[in-house]
Amino acid sequence: MGDTNQPYLVERNPGYFEYQLPISVKMVVEVQGKIPLLKNEREEWELPGGKLELGETAKSTVLREVQEELTLEPQLLKGVTIIDSWVYEIFPHRHVFVVSYGAEYTGTRQPKLSHEHKGLGLFEYEEVPGLTMPEAYKKTIAAWRVMRR
């Protein structure tokens, strides 16, 4: 039972609260040295990914989402590795637990925009800091750049 200030908390025992958060899994996909990003309804760039569904692992979720949102073949994603995790406040009273992965796409298909987003861009690593997107995404992209070397 959370209160109006913290609706994502559930009181399990008197004075003991637990997070009750949706889980979102995102992926930094490197495609020929560039990072595909998707424009959301808030006019922000974001990583491909989505909510964990019942019966899925975090890895199977992110592979499915990359295929759905970018039309890239998941079997051609190499070095799939967890980068980071954090609690993200989308806006007050809307929080999500995010797990980020990274991988290199080794296929020849170019990413394509799905119906789920407003735009698709391919960006150089150096362009990412100047984009309108959550700082946590910028941080995870920078961390992947270091990890993949």
Secondary structure, 3 states (H helix, E strand, C coil): CCECCECCEEEEECCEEEECCCEEEEEEEEECCEEEEEECCCCCEECCEEECCCCCCHHHHHHHHHHHHHCCCHHHEEEEEEEEEEEEEEECCEEEEEEEEEEEECCCCCCCCCCCCCEEEEECHHHHHHCCCCHHHHHHHHHHHHHCC
